[in-house]
Structures are given as C-alpha cells and as structure tokens.
Amino acid sequence: MVQHSIKSETEPNETPVRHVHIAILGTGFAGLGMAIQLKRRGYTDFVVLEKAAEGGGTWRDNTYPGCACDVPSHLYSFSFALNPQWSHMYSPQSEINAYLRECTERFGVRPYIQWNTELQNASWNEDEQRWHITTSQGRLTSDLLILGNGPLSEPSLPAIAGIEQFAGTLFHSARWRHDYNLTGKRVAVIGTGASAIQFVPRIQPKVGSITLFQRTPPWILPRQDHPIAGWQQLLFRFLPPTQRLVRTWIYWLRELSALGLVHRSPMIENAVKIAQEHREQQIPDPLLRAKLTPKYAMGCKRILLSDDFYPALSQPNVEVVTNHIREVRAHSIVTEDGEEREIDTIICGTGFHVTDAHLPQSIYGRGGQSLGDAWSAGAHAYKGATVAGFPNLFLLIGPNTGLGHTSMVFMIEAQVAYILDCLRTMEKRRLQAVEIRAEREEAYNAEIQQRMQGTVWASGCASWYLDARGRNTTIWPGFTFDFRRRTSHFDAEQYMLVPVEAVSEDKRKRA
Ligand SMILES: Cc1cc2nc3c(=O)[nH]c(=O)nc-3n(C[C@H](O)[C@H](O)[C@H](O)COP(=O)(O)OP(=O)(O)OC[C@H]3O[C@@H](n4cnc5c(N)ncnc54)[C@H](O)[C@@H]3O)c2cc1C
C-alpha cells in the first residue's frame, strides 16, 4: 500500500497547508457512504468537507411537512446498515436524517468530518499531481478529490417577473420557514413536483386558502404507505435475513418497473390504468380531474406516489390554476389571462439546480479548465464518475446516474465500490494519478445517449432531467444491476496512469 501521511507544507505566506490522501465533499448518503467504506477498509488519511453544521444532506435540508422518501425505506438505506426500526414503508424525513446520523456515529466517521467548511474551489496541480482546495476554513491539498455535493442540493427559485417585489413571505420547500405561522394565510404554491405533493395535503387544513400554480400535472400512483408492525420490526432486528429478503423483493419489483421506462414494455399500460382509476376515485369534479390529467407519456417526468394530494386539491379552500403566471406584485400574483389573486405567502416547490449547479464552475482540472466549461455542451462523465481532463477527481451521482424507478443509494454504493477498486489498483500498481481517456469517455457517453433514445425519457416532455439543450444528462437509461456490473471493478485500461515515481518531492517543493 502506498503510504500517504498527513503532512503540513508551508505556503509562501507561512500558512501551513494540510495534506490528505483523500478529500470528500458532503455528508449526505454519498459522501457519508464513501467515508464509511474508506474507514471500514482501514483508510484514515481522509477528510470530509461539509458546508453545514450537521450531516444528512437532502434529509437535513428538506424539513417541509410531509417530507418522506418515495422508495421503500428497506431499500432506501445502505446495504451494509439495514435499519430494522423503520416506522413506515416510506419513512419520514426525521427518521432518515436520524438514520444517517446514527451511521455517522456507528461507523466512526464523525472525527473525519470538518463541519461548516464549504469547498470554494479546487484546482489540479500538474507538477504536484494533487488537488489544491480552498475552503471557507482555509486551504488543503489532497491526492484524490471525491465530490458528493448532491444532485438536488441547490434550491431553484422561479424566474418570474416582479418576484423580488413580493412583500409577503416567500420561501422554497427545501428551506421551510418553521418560524412562520401559515394558519389562515392565503398561500400560493408554485410547482406540482415530488415535494409539493407531499406538503400541500399537510398545510391545506390550516391555511386560509391555497392557490396551486401548475405547469404540468404529474402522473400519480397510489402510495399505500403503512406503518411497519412492531412484530415485524422485532423480526427484522433478531432475524436480519428476513429484512434482507424484503429488501431484495422490493429491489426486483422496482427493477421490473424499469422495463416500462427503459424498454417501454406494455406493462406501463397497467400503471397508466391504475393512475387513471386513482384519479377517478379521488377527484369527483370532472373539471378538476381534467386539469390534473397528464398529457405526456407516463414516466417521462418522475412518477409520483400519493394518496392524499388529490383529496387535498378537492377541498373548497384550494384552487388549481393552470394559466401561467405573468407577474408577481407586492401582495398578489397575476396570471396571463389578467386575473389577479391576493396572496400572503408564496411557497416554491420548484426543485433544484440540477443540470445548472454552480459547483462545477469552481473545479479546475488540467490546464486550468473548469468542469463547468468542460460541460458547456452538457454534463458528461465516464460511468458517472470520472471526467477527461480532471485526474483523480471522482463524482458520486455524477451525470447519467439518476433514476426514475428505484433507490439512489444503490447507485451511490456502486460508485463507491468503483472508487475503492480504483484505490486498490493505485496502491497495487503504485500510481499517483488516473485520468479517464477522452475517447473512452466519449464512446461511453455516445452509448448512453444512444440507449436513451428508445426510453420514455426521450418521449418529448420537458423535465428537469434535461439540460438547456434538451439533452438528458441526468438519468441512467437502464437496469441498476447493469450499472453495478459496469462499476464492479476499476477498468484501469481505460485510463491514463501516472506512476508515483513521476512526481518527485523536488517537483512538489518547487511548485
Ligand atoms: C425531498 C427529496 C426526496 C427524495 N427522495 C428520494 C427517494 O425517496 N429515493 C431516492 O432514491 N432519492 C430521493 N431523493 C434524491 C436524494 O437527493 C438522493 O437519494 C440522496 O439523498 C443524495 O445524496 P447525496 O449525498 O448525493 O446528496 P445530498 O444529500 O444533497 O448531500 C450533499 C451534501 O454536500 C454538501 N455540500 C454541497 N456543496 C458543498 C460545498 N461546496 N462544500 C461543502 N459541502 C457541500 C451539502 O451541504 C450536503 O450535505 C430525494 C430528494 C429530495 C430533495
């Protein structure tokens, strides 16, 4: 094993700069999962940079009423840390957040986390063959940089004329204002995505009114959430293989649904029928039902699960508006048909900066090119993990690893395994740096885009899966077991390899 000790170098201004073998960004499922696996394999020379004061990522930030996972908890958790105590099939945010904290303690990674430390920029130093990282708490260098900054961690606010003049209270669902009392308020909700369908039913009984501004109705299937019985929790605790069995069963059921999305098999028609019946049963008013009936192929946008969204929209204090918003005024919202509605509060359920996140602009690879520039024609990576021109940089949930049908934790674990195997290879072959060959990355992405063509995601709807050019750079167009197979070993032959000997201490000192 190549030894990497933490050592302090001295910058010209005499500030000591800490060096670590591996720097990880983020403490969500991705960064935490990576840190745990490093620790379990005996690595100690790493640091986890986290801009917040606590861990949990998505599950720390999204505290809106009703927030819960929409993949069953038995599957939406680490494979190496099943939790027999999930209270529900789809557990609430507070439990998932507590689970992530519990994992942080249980696997002993807390001492490696540097809280309140935002990565501001990182540059690859060609002479030293290592990353120079600037954070809000100072600088450091690392041999490897692993980004687990999260695909859904930068809330996106709608660009609507006049919105900055709004004199009431405005917030994003991922930054819920718990200090603000919604009782009796005239609330406008913008968006009908995965978050809005969870919080609207929770706030509807207490607000004065809700005006829900809908651009596109989502496809919604019954959720059928239920508490997990005490005897089941006991069974899972004392006979863990039973929970593993349930998890495996859920996994394969979910993979089966990929047939409908990826291969557009007729089984999707079954789901369409269930969704239709769900609407008919839950929305008595035909006019409202018509507004809430999607006109695009099911699965093109994320399929949502809910048993209480439609009933909430049928309440007398809720209005669903499909006219586009023309402008926001100090105390009202005006739609394109000229109608003005008095509003006290705007809640934006408008999603996240996914294909236009800001961090890539601050990661500089070989020759000083930023990842943002490298991605100017659309994000791309080899196996969602490595990018030509960016040696020793690894992305967790990078381009084309997102899913429409199952747990992202599965993809995260597959990528973590790939990086671990890369580390093993680097040690065995005494490598200082690895960089995916540009032509291999291009060929891989051409194949991904080719495979995308036949899928439901290419069926013509607008969605956050697509970038500004209409290219789908977010979704993995296949079965997840195929992704796991592809990432099961580090394929060094696809990479340019720099031996440890190529970088002398002399070069480092001169740099
Ligand atoms: C409301 C909601 C519900 C979801 N439900 C599901 C579900 O049911 N099933 C599913 O598979 N997926 C779901 N997802 C997707 C979810 O984001 C992923 O499953 C997963 O949690 C992502 O983990 P992550 O670690 O990659 O990112 P995150 O959890 O977003 O963590 C990223 C971390 O990086 C930190 N960070 C970011 N930038 C910096 C920086 N510059 N410096 C330092 N730290 C930084 C952040 O503070 C954060 O802690 C949901 C997402 C949302 C928003």
The ligand as an ORCA input file, in Angstrom:
! r2SCAN-3c Opt
* xyz 0 1
  C     -37.296     15.847     -0.925
  C     -36.465     14.791     -1.571
  C     -36.852     13.461     -1.508
  C     -36.073     12.470     -2.098
  N     -36.499     11.176     -2.022
  C     -35.763     10.210     -2.585
  C     -36.180      8.846     -2.526
  O     -37.215      8.504     -1.972
  N     -35.403      7.915     -3.128
  C     -34.253      8.244     -3.783
  O     -33.585      7.354     -4.306
  N     -33.828      9.524     -3.839
  C     -34.555     10.511     -3.270
  N     -34.124     11.806     -3.352
  C     -32.851     12.115     -4.013
  C     -31.752     12.318     -2.945
  O     -31.200     13.558     -3.140
  C     -30.706     11.204     -3.021
  O     -31.344      9.969     -2.805
  C     -29.581     11.307     -1.987
  O     -30.077     11.693     -0.743
  C     -28.487     12.236     -2.448
  O     -27.422     12.130     -1.554
  P     -26.084     12.964     -1.810
  O     -25.184     12.635     -0.683
  O     -25.600     12.733     -3.183
  O     -26.529     14.481     -1.797
  P     -27.098     15.358     -0.607
  O     -27.911     14.556      0.311
  O     -27.705     16.545     -1.253
  O     -25.792     15.804      0.191
  C     -24.859     16.709     -0.348
  C     -24.060     17.320      0.791
  O     -22.978     18.072      0.246
  C     -22.878     19.297      0.941
  N     -22.251     20.267      0.035
  C     -22.706     20.660     -1.174
  N     -21.868     21.564     -1.719
  C     -20.858     21.734     -0.836
  C     -19.677     22.541     -0.828
  N     -19.359     23.352     -1.853
  N     -18.859     22.464      0.250
  C     -19.150     21.634      1.293
  N     -20.248     20.867      1.337
  C     -21.092     20.911      0.285
  C     -24.310     19.651      1.300
  O     -24.377     20.548      2.388
  C     -24.880     18.278      1.636
  O     -24.734     17.963      3.000
  C     -34.883     12.816     -2.779
  C     -34.504     14.151     -2.868
  C     -35.278     15.135     -2.274
  C     -34.844     16.566     -2.395
*
